Amino acid sequence: MARASACPIIRAKSRWISPRSRLAGPALASLSDDPLTADAARLLEIGRWITGPNGALVTEVLSVKESRGTRIAVCDAGFNNHLAAAGMMGAVFRKNYPFAVLRCARGGDEVEHQIAGPLCTSIDTMARKLMLPPLSRGDVLAVLLSGAYGLTASPTRFISHPEPGEYLIDAGGGLTDISESRLNASGSLMADLTEARA
């Protein structure tokens, strides 16, 4: 069973970047020692490696239901916002992205959940067998490691659902709207989270 993290999403940067940089340095240096690659030009696309750990998709629980013994939390974000988290980016083995609980009204002992999106298809599933406190309408989750291949690799506007807003949290904790589309929703969830940070 996967467990959700209760840690703040802002701490993700140092937790994920440092171990990766210690791995990459020696591997890149060894290319210079190999006669086959010593004179080769090196171009690296390290976008996901750097940005992936530094983003999160924040989603609000719209409803919770039981179906055939499975507790399903239906959220306002789905594969139209994060195709990779729904396992649709060529993954051979489906694995849950890490989740963090940002707001949970009821609390209590963790129970198994399936996290689903709002779309009218059973494939709109963000996580299965995820252990979380009992979720209810209005609770807020974050899908971590979502800084790359999230929104930009997803079928936004699917069935006319609004695109989510995109926000940057700077080192000082400031929040800046960096949304690219004028079609982005300006829902109350982000306003609530902004007020809570103030």
Secondary structure, 3 states (H helix, E strand, C coil): CEECECCCHHHHHHHHHHHHHHHHHHHHHHHHHCCCCCCCCCCCCCHHHHHHHHCCEEEEEEEEEEECCEEEEEECCCCCCCCCCCCCCCCCCCCCCCEEEEECCCCCCCEEEEEECCCCCCCCEEEEEEEECCCCCCCEEEECCCCCCCHHHCCCCHHHCCECCCEEECCCCCEEECCCCCCECCCHHHHHHHHHHC
